[in-house]
Amino acid sequence: MKRLHVHVAVDNISNSIGFYSALFAAQPSVVKDDYAKWMLDDPRVNFAISTRGRQPGLDHLGIQVENAQELDEVYARLRDAGGNIIEQGQTACCYAKSEKSWIDDPSGIAWETFLTTGESITYGDGTGENVVRVAHEKPSACCAPTPN
């Protein structure tokens, strides 16, 4: 089953954890000095915040899948949607190891499609993220690649 992913850039991680914990009536499943994540079932969403975005507000949206078959299905949808797809492949981002691709919607909002394959002890070393980025004119999102 797929899960919507929402990543919001924040100025103050501690204040934001308090706000979203009250809003969701749940504590985050991951808390770091610069990042927090809630894996909610109602609504089914992977909601993350970090101080690593380009500016406070919506950083990017995404679709998280649970297995390789679902990832193939979502990648096929990306091809059907058209646009510049950035296939990042295996990477570390947001304290997780994932395989991912990126695309911008017609309004320029970055969409990440990914399968989480494990945990990472670091936020991510920038491998891939600093090489390519979907939106040519926009600054880099928290983990989004930039075009070659």
Buried (B, 14 or more C-beta within 10 A) or exposed (E): EBBBBBBBBBEEBEEBBEEBBEEBEBEBEBBBEEBBBBBBEEEEBBBBBBBBBBEBEBBBBBBBBEEEEBBEBBBEEBEEEEBEBBBBEEBBBBBBBBBBBBBBEEEEBBBBBBBBEEEBEEBBEBBBBEEBBBBEEBEBBBBBBBEE
